[in-house]
Amino acid sequence: MELLHSGKVRDVYADGDDLILVATDRISVYDVVLPTPIPDKGAVLTRLSLWWFDQLSGIVPNHVISATDVPAEFAGRAIRCRRLNMLPVECIARGYLVGHGLSEYRSSAQVAGVPLPPGLVEGSRLPAPIFTPTTKAPVGEHDEFITLDDVRAELGKDLAEELQDLTLRVYSQGAAIAAERGIIVADTKLEFGRTADGTLFLADEVLTPDSSRFWPAADWEPGRPQFSFDKQSVRDWSLEHGWNKTAPGPEIPEPVIARTRARYIEVYERLTGTTW
């Protein structure tokens, strides 16, 4: 095998005509990879993505070839995938106002060119989910909001609008499934690629704690930060630590590692209904 790319949390290898996508235990916050891994994180991301790919297969095809035909050293944290021409945008759907979206709204009353009504606060549910694409920044750099018009200009009107439609459909179905299990999906990031004939496939990961914000529905209360089943605990700790969000990131202390691992596992169990 040949290592093609080492990303923030994933490594991609070529294996003949296929790719091997390996989810590591690395953790990235504010687009910076921190030096301390989260044990079992890569395996949780892989298993949860596989579960979601199955749930969403009626909306869009995905890149999975096999979850078992992978090198032994990557067993449990790797997927054999089809090769795709990955599109140069991050496709983000937001159903609630939080994170970069909240900051953008406070400064301009819109997010990625989508105007929103006045009076929204942190954690507010949006009138309808919105498509808020971003650039796909290299490791160590920050993704930036772009508008649907920007995507149209780069990829063409038809493809841009297909990406918007698929992103919102995946988000809406995922959010509905999660809601049945008492979990709010506040937002999620998707990636798509195309085969040589132009067919779109959902790729990378889908609706994991690294690509989404998951909140317990019973505790949701707009106007304050929400409890998150994801890496929010690491984000919060890093800011309390006084970190300036630039590389190199700080070492994560053991209590934060344990708390973050527990949150990844809990959301996996609650979504899939299986024990880790």
Secondary structure, DSSP 8 states (H G I E B T S, - for coil): -EEEEE-SSEEEEEETTEEEEEE-S--EETTEE-SS--TTHHHHHHHHHHHHHHHTTTTS-B-EEESSSS-GGGTTSEEEEE--EE-SEEEEEEEE--HHHHHHHHHHSEETTEE--TT--TT-EEEEEEE--EE---TTS---B--HHHHHHHH-HHHHHHHHHHHHHHHHHHHHHHHTTTEEEEEEEEEEEE-TT--EEEES--S-TTTEEEEEGGG--TTS----SSTHHHHHHHHHTT--S-SS-----HHHHHHHHHHHHHHHHHHH----
